[in-house]
Amino acid sequence: MIFGIGLSKTGTTSLTEALKVLGYKTKHYIHSNDTLKRLHTGRFKLPELDGVDALSGNPAPIYYPQFDEVYPGSKFILTVRELSEWLDSCRAHFGLVTRINKRKIKPLGALDGPVLYRTAQYGCVKYHKSRWAWVYQRHVDTACRYFEARSDDFLVFNILHGWQNLCRFLDKDIPKVAFPHANKR
């Protein structure tokens, strides 16, 4: 199993598309009610991943240590980008008026994928520059420390660098197509 554990807006959709080009069956951002109930109750083996080779995006960045235990032998890819660019992208995507903020937020304890994931990752639902910058750096530092002695199954990856590092990490030939850059702002 391959887990893309970068935060939203770090290239997780592009990573998903790249993995598809490389022949992997992928899922990006799963948040069905069944998934949320499992995660909410500490069950990390997800039937939604049966027959899947890779998961990129939520809930992987939040639960990667638990997925590491439940899916032994997995590989983990931390997508990263320059902090100020990431913050600009988050502000544009998650700014003060978003789909989440336009609808009524459910009471605490109610299962709602975007609210649950955003609260678990950032400690808040609305974009807040200094908070999100701190969380981004903490996430990168924590993941790098967690996988410190495991370079064979952990890659820090900037999608701007294209195929070379990703294909070397996954022991795949470099495709003869351009690296996909999906979901550009």
PyMOL commands that set and color helices and strands:
alter all, ss='L'
color gray80, all
select helices_A, chain A and resi 12-21+33-40+47-49+60-70+83-94+99-102+113-122+129-146+151-153+159-161+163-170
alter helices_A, ss='H'
color red, helices_A
select strands_A, chain A and resi 2-4+26-28+54-56+75-79+154-157
alter strands_A, ss='S'
color yellow, strands_A
deselect
rebuild
show_as cartoon
